[in-house]
Amino acid sequence: RSLQTYVDVSSGVLKFDPKWPELKAIDGFVVVDDSEVDAWVDHALFAELDLFDATVNVIPLPEKKGQYVTIRSAQVEGKGQDALDILNLPVLRDAVGPAFANWSVGGKVDASVDIGVPVSAAGKSQGYQDIRLVFNENSLAIDRPELLFTDISGRLQYTSKEGLSSDD
């Protein structure tokens, strides 16, 4: 047997793992082909950031060990604090640490997001994250020690392979 469905989605929601923010306000097109799901998203919200021209895929893991969700968007926009809050998620805390817990970012940022999340216990070791933030004349406040910076520009990226880095 085969199941194929094509759906236009308006204001949809995708909850895929309780450790990650849901994808909400999804506007796009979804194709279900048996156990694979592919979505082309014109716009969605992820952790209050606007994702444009995103793809979402639900892919079965080998040997029927569950499924894997990927979310990719090269065009992400929003408040700097909302972007920083992604790096403060408990699911990334072991890798990133508490370094950003007492940081506040003002202004808007551009970003890209590419995450893969296994949605079964068997696949937990196969997740990945690639989150890239671009600051352009933002402000940065750090609680301890008490510091305030203005006109911050540059890149900050976190990848599960390389950790935190910046090329600026």
Backbone as JSON Lines, residues from 0, in Angstrom:
{"i":0,"aa":"R","n":[0.82,-1.19,0.0],"ca":[0.0,0.0,0.0],"c":[0.86,1.24,0.0]}
{"i":1,"aa":"S","n":[0.3,2.27,-0.55],"ca":[1.0,3.54,-0.63],"c":[0.03,4.65,-0.24]}
{"i":2,"aa":"L","n":[0.55,5.67,0.46],"ca":[-0.26,6.81,0.84],"c":[0.44,8.06,0.32]}
{"i":3,"aa":"Q","n":[-0.28,8.83,-0.47],"ca":[0.24,10.11,-0.95],"c":[-0.82,11.18,-0.73]}
{"i":4,"aa":"T","n":[-0.37,12.29,-0.12],"ca":[-1.28,13.39,0.16],"c":[-0.55,14.7,-0.12]}
{"i":5,"aa":"Y","n":[-1.27,15.65,-0.69],"ca":[-0.75,16.98,-0.96],"c":[-1.66,17.97,-0.24]}
{"i":6,"aa":"V","n":[-1.06,18.85,0.56],"ca":[-1.86,19.75,1.38],"c":[-1.29,21.17,1.35]}
{"i":7,"aa":"D","n":[-2.15,22.14,1.11],"ca":[-1.78,23.54,1.33],"c":[-2.0,23.83,2.81]}
{"i":8,"aa":"V","n":[-1.02,24.45,3.44],"ca":[-1.1,24.73,4.87],"c":[-1.1,26.23,5.09]}
{"i":9,"aa":"S","n":[-2.0,26.68,5.95],"ca":[-2.07,28.08,6.34],"c":[-2.19,28.13,7.86]}
{"i":10,"aa":"S","n":[-1.28,28.82,8.51],"ca":[-1.25,28.95,9.97],"c":[-1.09,27.6,10.65]}
{"i":11,"aa":"G","n":[-0.32,26.71,10.06],"ca":[-0.09,25.37,10.63],"c":[0.91,25.4,11.77]}
{"i":12,"aa":"V","n":[0.97,24.27,12.49],"ca":[1.89,24.1,13.62],"c":[2.54,22.73,13.49]}
{"i":13,"aa":"L","n":[3.85,22.66,13.74],"ca":[4.56,21.39,13.77],"c":[5.26,21.26,15.12]}
{"i":14,"aa":"K","n":[4.81,20.29,15.9],"ca":[5.46,19.96,17.17],"c":[6.24,18.68,16.92]}
{"i":15,"aa":"F","n":[7.55,18.72,17.07],"ca":[8.35,17.56,16.72],"c":[9.19,17.02,17.86]}
{"i":16,"aa":"D","n":[9.5,17.82,18.86],"ca":[10.28,17.36,20.01],"c":[10.04,18.37,21.13]}
{"i":17,"aa":"P","n":[9.68,17.9,22.33],"ca":[9.38,18.85,23.4],"c":[10.58,19.7,23.83]}
{"i":18,"aa":"K","n":[11.79,19.31,23.46],"ca":[12.99,20.08,23.81],"c":[13.22,21.26,22.86]}
{"i":19,"aa":"W","n":[12.54,21.25,21.72],"ca":[12.71,22.29,20.71],"c":[11.43,23.1,20.57]}
{"i":20,"aa":"P","n":[11.57,24.39,20.21],"ca":[10.35,25.18,19.96],"c":[9.58,24.6,18.78]}
{"i":21,"aa":"E","n":[8.28,24.69,18.84],"ca":[7.47,24.23,17.71],"c":[7.62,25.21,16.55]}
{"i":22,"aa":"L","n":[7.38,24.71,15.37],"ca":[7.32,25.55,14.18],"c":[5.86,25.95,14.06]}
{"i":23,"aa":"K","n":[5.58,27.25,14.04],"ca":[4.18,27.67,14.03],"c":[3.94,28.73,12.96]}
{"i":24,"aa":"A","n":[2.67,29.04,12.75],"ca":[2.24,30.0,11.72],"c":[2.78,29.58,10.35]}
{"i":25,"aa":"I","n":[2.79,28.28,10.11],"ca":[3.35,27.73,8.87],"c":[2.42,28.01,7.71]}
{"i":26,"aa":"D","n":[2.97,28.62,6.67],"ca":[2.26,28.8,5.41],"c":[3.11,28.13,4.34]}
{"i":27,"aa":"G","n":[2.54,27.13,3.69],"ca":[3.3,26.43,2.67],"c":[2.55,25.25,2.1]}
{"i":28,"aa":"F","n":[3.31,24.29,1.64],"ca":[2.78,23.15,0.91],"c":[3.43,21.89,1.47]}
{"i":29,"aa":"V","n":[2.64,20.87,1.79],"ca":[3.14,19.63,2.38],"c":[2.8,18.45,1.48]}
{"i":30,"aa":"V","n":[3.79,17.58,1.3],"ca":[3.59,16.34,0.55],"c":[3.89,15.19,1.49]}
{"i":31,"aa":"V","n":[2.94,14.27,1.63],"ca":[3.14,13.06,2.41],"c":[3.21,11.9,1.42]}
{"i":32,"aa":"D","n":[4.31,11.18,1.46],"ca":[4.51,10.03,0.57],"c":[4.93,8.86,1.44]}
{"i":33,"aa":"D","n":[3.96,8.05,1.81],"ca":[4.15,6.95,2.77],"c":[4.68,7.52,4.08]}
{"i":34,"aa":"S","n":[5.92,7.16,4.49],"ca":[6.42,7.62,5.78],"c":[7.3,8.86,5.66]}
{"i":35,"aa":"E","n":[7.44,9.4,4.47],"ca":[8.22,10.62,4.29],"c":[7.29,11.83,4.14]}
{"i":36,"aa":"V","n":[7.7,12.91,4.76],"ca":[6.94,14.15,4.68],"c":[7.9,15.26,4.24]}
{"i":37,"aa":"D","n":[7.53,15.99,3.22],"ca":[8.32,17.12,2.74],"c":[7.43,18.35,2.72]}
{"i":38,"aa":"A","n":[7.94,19.45,3.25],"ca":[7.18,20.69,3.25],"c":[8.04,21.81,2.69]}
{"i":39,"aa":"W","n":[7.43,22.61,1.86],"ca":[8.04,23.83,1.34],"c":[7.29,24.97,1.99]}
{"i":40,"aa":"V","n":[8.0,25.71,2.81],"ca":[7.38,26.7,3.69],"c":[7.72,28.1,3.2]}
{"i":41,"aa":"D","n":[6.69,28.85,2.85],"ca":[6.89,30.25,2.45],"c":[7.28,31.09,3.66]}
{"i":42,"aa":"H","n":[6.61,30.81,4.79],"ca":[6.86,31.56,6.03],"c":[6.44,30.71,7.21]}
{"i":43,"aa":"A","n":[7.21,30.82,8.3],"ca":[6.86,30.18,9.57],"c":[7.59,30.92,10.68]}
{"i":44,"aa":"L","n":[7.17,30.66,11.91],"ca":[7.85,31.19,13.08],"c":[8.54,30.05,13.81]}
{"i":45,"aa":"F","n":[9.8,30.25,14.14],"ca":[10.58,29.28,14.93],"c":[11.23,30.07,16.05]}
{"i":46,"aa":"A","n":[10.82,29.81,17.28],"ca":[11.32,30.55,18.44],"c":[11.16,32.06,18.22]}
{"i":47,"aa":"E","n":[10.04,32.46,17.68],"ca":[9.66,33.85,17.4],"c":[10.49,34.49,16.28]}
{"i":48,"aa":"L","n":[11.3,33.72,15.6],"ca":[12.04,34.22,14.44],"c":[11.26,33.9,13.18]}
{"i":49,"aa":"D","n":[11.29,34.81,12.22],"ca":[10.63,34.58,10.93],"c":[11.53,33.76,10.03]}
{"i":50,"aa":"L","n":[11.03,32.61,9.59],"ca":[11.72,31.78,8.61],"c":[11.03,31.97,7.27]}
{"i":51,"aa":"F","n":[11.82,32.21,6.24],"ca":[11.28,32.36,4.89],"c":[11.91,31.3,3.99]}
{"i":52,"aa":"D","n":[11.14,30.86,3.01],"ca":[11.64,29.88,2.03],"c":[12.35,28.71,2.72]}
{"i":53,"aa":"A","n":[11.68,28.11,3.67],"ca":[12.24,27.0,4.45],"c":[11.78,25.66,3.88]}
{"i":54,"aa":"T","n":[12.53,24.64,4.23],"ca":[12.1,23.27,3.96],"c":[12.04,22.52,5.27]}
{"i":55,"aa":"V","n":[11.05,21.65,5.37],"ca":[10.91,20.77,6.52],"c":[10.74,19.37,5.95]}
{"i":56,"aa":"N","n":[11.55,18.45,6.47],"ca":[11.47,17.07,6.0],"c":[11.36,16.13,7.19]}
{"i":57,"aa":"V","n":[10.51,15.13,7.07],"ca":[10.43,14.05,8.04],"c":[10.86,12.81,7.28]}
{"i":58,"aa":"I","n":[11.98,12.25,7.72],"ca":[12.61,11.15,7.0],"c":[12.7,9.95,7.93]}
{"i":59,"aa":"P","n":[12.32,8.77,7.45],"ca":[12.47,7.58,8.3],"c":[13.93,7.22,8.49]}
{"i":60,"aa":"L","n":[14.29,6.83,9.71],"ca":[15.64,6.35,9.99],"c":[15.77,4.92,9.45]}
{"i":61,"aa":"P","n":[17.0,4.5,9.15],"ca":[17.19,3.13,8.67],"c":[16.69,2.09,9.68]}
{"i":62,"aa":"E","n":[16.31,0.98,9.17],"ca":[15.87,-0.16,9.99],"c":[14.67,0.17,10.88]}
{"i":63,"aa":"K","n":[13.82,1.09,10.41],"ca":[12.59,1.46,11.11],"c":[12.82,1.84,12.57]}
{"i":64,"aa":"K","n":[13.88,2.63,12.81],"ca":[14.22,3.05,14.17],"c":[13.67,4.43,14.49]}
{"i":65,"aa":"G","n":[12.61,4.83,13.85],"ca":[12.01,6.12,14.12],"c":[12.13,7.05,12.93]}
{"i":66,"aa":"Q","n":[12.01,8.35,13.22],"ca":[12.05,9.35,12.17],"c":[12.95,10.5,12.57]}
{"i":67,"aa":"Y","n":[13.28,11.28,11.58],"ca":[14.21,12.38,11.72],"c":[13.55,13.61,11.09]}
{"i":68,"aa":"V","n":[13.53,14.73,11.8],"ca":[12.95,15.97,11.28],"c":[14.09,16.95,10.98]}
{"i":69,"aa":"T","n":[14.07,17.52,9.78],"ca":[15.03,18.58,9.45],"c":[14.26,19.86,9.16]}
{"i":70,"aa":"I","n":[14.83,20.97,9.59],"ca":[14.28,22.3,9.32],"c":[15.43,23.14,8.79]}
{"i":71,"aa":"R","n":[15.25,23.68,7.59],"ca":[16.32,24.48,6.97],"c":[15.74,25.78,6.4]}
{"i":72,"aa":"S","n":[16.41,26.87,6.71],"ca":[16.07,28.16,6.11],"c":[17.31,29.03,6.09]}
{"i":73,"aa":"A","n":[17.64,29.54,4.92],"ca":[18.78,30.44,4.79],"c":[18.37,31.89,5.01]}
{"i":74,"aa":"Q","n":[17.07,32.13,5.13],"ca":[16.58,33.49,5.33],"c":[15.74,33.54,6.6]}
{"i":75,"aa":"V","n":[16.39,33.92,7.69],"ca":[15.74,34.01,8.99],"c":[15.95,35.44,9.5]}
{"i":76,"aa":"E","n":[14.89,36.04,10.01],"ca":[14.95,37.42,10.49],"c":[14.21,37.53,11.82]}
{"i":77,"aa":"G","n":[14.67,38.45,12.65],"ca":[13.96,38.67,13.9],"c":[14.77,39.46,14.9]}
{"i":78,"aa":"K","n":[14.28,39.5,16.12],"ca":[14.94,40.22,17.2],"c":[16.2,39.45,17.61]}
{"i":79,"aa":"G","n":[17.24,40.21,17.92],"ca":[18.49,39.6,18.35],"c":[18.32,38.72,19.57]}
{"i":80,"aa":"Q","n":[17.49,39.14,20.51],"ca":[17.3,38.35,21.72],"c":[16.63,37.01,21.4]}
{"i":81,"aa":"D","n":[15.68,37.01,20.49],"ca":[15.02,35.75,20.12],"c":[16.01,34.78,19.49]}
{"i":82,"aa":"A","n":[16.94,35.31,18.69],"ca":[17.97,34.45,18.09],"c":[18.91,33.91,19.17]}
{"i":83,"aa":"L","n":[19.32,34.76,20.08],"ca":[20.19,34.31,21.16],"c":[19.5,33.29,22.05]}
{"i":84,"aa":"D","n":[18.19,33.43,22.22],"ca":[17.43,32.47,23.04],"c":[17.51,31.05,22.49]}
{"i":85,"aa":"I","n":[17.69,30.91,21.18],"ca":[17.87,29.56,20.62],"c":[19.13,28.93,21.19]}
{"i":86,"aa":"L","n":[20.21,29.7,21.28],"ca":[21.45,29.16,21.83],"c":[21.35,28.88,23.32]}
{"i":87,"aa":"N","n":[20.35,29.47,23.99],"ca":[20.13,29.23,25.41],"c":[19.14,28.1,25.69]}
{"i":88,"aa":"L","n":[18.64,27.45,24.64],"ca":[17.7,26.35,24.86],"c":[18.36,25.25,25.68]}
{"i":89,"aa":"P","n":[17.61,24.63,26.6],"ca":[18.19,23.54,27.4],"c":[18.79,22.41,26.54]}
{"i":90,"aa":"V","n":[18.22,22.15,25.38],"ca":[18.73,21.07,24.53],"c":[20.16,21.38,24.04]}
{"i":91,"aa":"L","n":[20.54,22.65,23.98],"ca":[21.89,23.02,23.55],"c":[22.8,23.38,24.73]}
{"i":92,"aa":"R","n":[22.25,23.4,25.92],"ca":[23.02,23.86,27.1],"c":[24.28,23.04,27.34]}
{"i":93,"aa":"D","n":[24.23,21.72,27.15],"ca":[25.43,20.9,27.36],"c":[26.54,21.29,26.41]}
{"i":94,"aa":"A","n":[26.2,21.61,25.18],"ca":[27.2,21.96,24.17],"c":[27.65,23.41,24.29]}
{"i":95,"aa":"V","n":[26.72,24.32,24.47],"ca":[27.03,25.75,24.47],"c":[27.43,26.23,25.86]}
{"i":96,"aa":"G","n":[26.86,25.62,26.88],"ca":[27.11,26.06,28.25],"c":[26.25,27.27,28.59]}
{"i":97,"aa":"P","n":[26.44,27.82,29.77],"ca":[25.62,28.95,30.22],"c":[26.18,30.32,29.82]}
{"i":98,"aa":"A","n":[27.12,30.36,28.89],"ca":[27.81,31.62,28.57],"c":[26.86,32.75,28.2]}
{"i":99,"aa":"F","n":[25.77,32.43,27.5],"ca":[24.87,33.48,27.02],"c":[23.68,33.71,27.94]}
{"i":100,"aa":"A","n":[23.62,33.02,29.05],"ca":[22.46,33.11,29.92],"c":[22.24,34.52,30.46]}
{"i":101,"aa":"N","n":[23.32,35.28,30.64],"ca":[23.16,36.63,31.18],"c":[23.44,37.7,30.13]}
{"i":102,"aa":"W","n":[23.24,37.36,28.86],"ca":[23.39,38.31,27.76],"c":[22.03,38.77,27.28]}
{"i":103,"aa":"S","n":[21.95,40.04,26.87],"ca":[20.75,40.59,26.23],"c":[21.18,41.3,24.96]}
{"i":104,"aa":"V","n":[20.5,40.98,23.87],"ca":[20.83,41.57,22.58],"c":[19.67,42.44,22.12]}
{"i":105,"aa":"G","n":[19.97,43.67,21.75],"ca":[18.95,44.57,21.21],"c":[19.1,44.68,19.7]}
{"i":106,"aa":"G","n":[18.02,45.0,19.05],"ca":[18.04,45.17,17.6],"c":[17.66,43.9,16.86]}
{"i":107,"aa":"K","n":[17.7,43.99,15.56],"ca":[17.31,42.88,14.68],"c":[18.55,42.14,14.21]}
{"i":108,"aa":"V","n":[18.35,40.86,13.85],"ca":[19.43,40.06,13.28],"c":[18.92,39.31,12.06]}
{"i":109,"aa":"D","n":[19.86,38.94,11.22],"ca":[19.6,38.0,10.13],"c":[20.26,36.7,10.55]}
{"i":110,"aa":"A","n":[19.74,35.6,10.05],"ca":[20.29,34.31,10.47],"c":[19.98,33.25,9.43]}
{"i":111,"aa":"S","n":[20.56,32.08,9.66],"ca":[20.18,30.88,8.94],"c":[20.09,29.75,9.96]}
{"i":112,"aa":"V","n":[19.2,28.81,9.69],"ca":[18.97,27.7,10.6],"c":[18.95,26.41,9.78]}
{"i":113,"aa":"D","n":[19.68,25.42,10.27],"ca":[19.66,24.08,9.69],"c":[19.79,23.11,10.85]}
{"i":114,"aa":"I","n":[18.68,22.5,11.24],"ca":[18.72,21.56,12.37],"c":[18.13,20.23,11.93]}
{"i":115,"aa":"G","n":[18.63,19.2,12.54],"ca":[18.09,17.85,12.35],"c":[17.83,17.25,13.71]}
{"i":116,"aa":"V","n":[16.62,16.79,13.93],"ca":[16.22,16.29,15.25],"c":[15.61,14.91,15.1]}
{"i":117,"aa":"P","n":[16.23,13.88,15.68],"ca":[15.59,12.57,15.7],"c":[14.36,12.63,16.6]}
{"i":118,"aa":"V","n":[13.3,12.02,16.18],"ca":[12.08,12.03,17.0],"c":[11.8,10.65,17.55]}
{"i":119,"aa":"S","n":[12.87,9.91,17.84],"ca":[12.75,8.61,18.51],"c":[14.0,8.41,19.35]}
{"i":120,"aa":"A","n":[13.91,7.62,20.39],"ca":[15.05,7.38,21.28],"c":[16.21,6.74,20.54]}
{"i":121,"aa":"A","n":[15.93,5.92,19.56],"ca":[16.99,5.21,18.84],"c":[17.88,6.15,18.04]}
{"i":122,"aa":"G","n":[17.38,7.3,17.68],"ca":[18.16,8.19,16.83],"c":[18.75,9.39,17.53]}
{"i":123,"aa":"K","n":[18.75,9.45,18.85],"ca":[19.16,10.66,19.56],"c":[20.59,11.09,19.24]}
{"i":124,"aa":"S","n":[21.47,10.18,18.91],"ca":[22.85,10.57,18.65],"c":[23.05,11.15,17.25]}
{"i":125,"aa":"Q","n":[22.03,11.15,16.41],"ca":[22.19,11.58,15.04],"c":[21.69,13.0,14.79]}
{"i":126,"aa":"G","n":[21.41,13.77,15.81],"ca":[20.94,15.13,15.61],"c":[22.09,16.06,15.25]}
{"i":127,"aa":"Y","n":[21.76,17.17,14.63],"ca":[22.76,18.18,14.31],"c":[22.11,19.54,14.34]}
{"i":128,"aa":"Q","n":[22.95,20.58,14.51],"ca":[22.49,21.95,14.48],"c":[23.53,22.8,13.76]}
{"i":129,"aa":"D","n":[23.06,23.72,12.97],"ca":[23.91,24.72,12.32],"c":[23.1,26.02,12.35]}
{"i":130,"aa":"I","n":[23.43,26.88,13.29],"ca":[22.7,28.12,13.52],"c":[23.69,29.27,13.35]}
{"i":131,"aa":"R","n":[23.42,30.15,12.41],"ca":[24.34,31.25,12.1],"c":[23.6,32.58,12.26]}
{"i":132,"aa":"L","n":[24.18,33.44,13.08],"ca":[23.58,34.75,13.36],"c":[24.45,35.85,12.78]}
{"i":133,"aa":"V","n":[23.81,36.87,12.22],"ca":[24.52,38.03,11.69],"c":[24.0,39.27,12.41]}
{"i":134,"aa":"F","n":[24.89,39.89,13.15],"ca":[24.55,41.1,13.89],"c":[24.96,42.32,13.06]}
{"i":135,"aa":"N","n":[24.11,43.35,13.08],"ca":[24.4,44.56,12.32],"c":[24.0,45.77,13.17]}
{"i":136,"aa":"E","n":[24.99,46.35,13.82],"ca":[24.79,47.51,14.68],"c":[23.81,47.22,15.82]}
{"i":137,"aa":"N","n":[23.98,46.07,16.44],"ca":[23.16,45.67,17.58],"c":[23.77,46.17,18.88]}
{"i":138,"aa":"S","n":[22.97,46.1,19.93],"ca":[23.5,46.38,21.27],"c":[23.62,45.05,22.02]}
{"i":139,"aa":"L","n":[24.55,45.0,22.94],"ca":[24.78,43.8,23.74],"c":[24.99,44.22,25.18]}
{"i":140,"aa":"A","n":[24.16,43.68,26.08],"ca":[24.32,43.93,27.51],"c":[24.65,42.61,28.19]}
{"i":141,"aa":"I","n":[25.64,42.63,29.05],"ca":[26.04,41.45,29.81],"c":[25.87,41.8,31.28]}
{"i":142,"aa":"D","n":[25.15,40.93,32.01],"ca":[24.85,41.21,33.42],"c":[26.1,41.12,34.31]}
{"i":143,"aa":"R","n":[26.85,40.03,34.17],"ca":[28.02,39.8,35.01],"c":[29.23,39.5,34.17]}
{"i":144,"aa":"P","n":[30.23,40.33,34.1],"ca":[30.28,41.67,34.7],"c":[29.36,42.61,33.94]}
{"i":145,"aa":"E","n":[28.98,43.68,34.57],"ca":[28.02,44.6,33.96],"c":[28.7,45.4,32.85]}
{"i":146,"aa":"L","n":[28.32,45.05,31.6],"ca":[28.91,45.68,30.42],"c":[27.82,46.01,29.43]}
{"i":147,"aa":"L","n":[28.0,47.1,28.68],"ca":[27.06,47.47,27.62],"c":[27.87,47.85,26.39]}
{"i":148,"aa":"F","n":[27.57,47.19,25.28],"ca":[28.22,47.47,24.01],"c":[27.16,47.96,23.03]}
{"i":149,"aa":"T","n":[27.54,48.86,22.16],"ca":[26.63,49.33,21.11],"c":[27.31,49.14,19.76]}
{"i":150,"aa":"D","n":[26.5,49.17,18.72],"ca":[27.0,49.07,17.35],"c":[27.83,47.8,17.11]}
{"i":151,"aa":"I","n":[27.33,46.69,17.63],"ca":[27.99,45.39,17.44],"c":[27.6,44.86,16.06]}
{"i":152,"aa":"S","n":[28.6,44.5,15.27],"ca":[28.36,43.88,13.97],"c":[29.28,42.68,13.84]}
{"i":153,"aa":"G","n":[28.79,41.67,13.17],"ca":[29.61,40.48,12.95],"c":[28.76,39.22,12.96]}
{"i":154,"aa":"R","n":[29.45,38.1,12.91],"ca":[28.79,36.8,12.82],"c":[29.09,35.96,14.04]}
{"i":155,"aa":"L","n":[28.11,35.18,14.44],"ca":[28.27,34.19,15.5],"c":[27.59,32.93,15.01]}
{"i":156,"aa":"Q","n":[28.31,31.83,15.02],"ca":[27.66,30.6,14.59],"c":[27.88,29.48,15.6]}
{"i":157,"aa":"Y","n":[26.91,28.62,15.66],"ca":[27.02,27.4,16.46],"c":[26.71,26.23,15.54]}
{"i":158,"aa":"T","n":[27.64,25.28,15.48],"ca":[27.37,24.02,14.79],"c":[27.67,22.89,15.76]}
{"i":159,"aa":"S","n":[26.92,21.83,15.66],"ca":[27.14,20.7,16.55],"c":[28.5,20.05,16.29]}
{"i":160,"aa":"K","n":[29.07,20.24,15.11],"ca":[30.4,19.69,14.8],"c":[31.52,20.53,15.38]}
{"i":161,"aa":"E","n":[31.41,21.87,15.27],"ca":[32.5,22.74,15.62],"c":[32.27,23.6,16.86]}
{"i":162,"aa":"G","n":[31.06,23.61,17.4],"ca":[30.76,24.43,18.55],"c":[30.56,25.88,18.15]}
{"i":163,"aa":"L","n":[30.85,26.8,19.06],"ca":[30.7,28.23,18.8],"c":[31.93,28.77,18.08]}
{"i":164,"aa":"S","n":[31.68,29.67,17.13],"ca":[32.8,30.3,16.44],"c":[32.31,31.6,15.82]}
{"i":165,"aa":"S","n":[33.28,32.4,15.38],"ca":[32.99,33.63,14.67],"c":[34.14,33.88,13.71]}
{"i":166,"aa":"D","n":[33.81,34.31,12.51],"ca":[34.87,34.61,11.55],"c":[35.08,36.12,11.42]}
{"i":167,"aa":"D","n":[34.38,36.91,12.23],"ca":[34.54,38.36,12.2],"c":[35.21,38.83,13.48]}
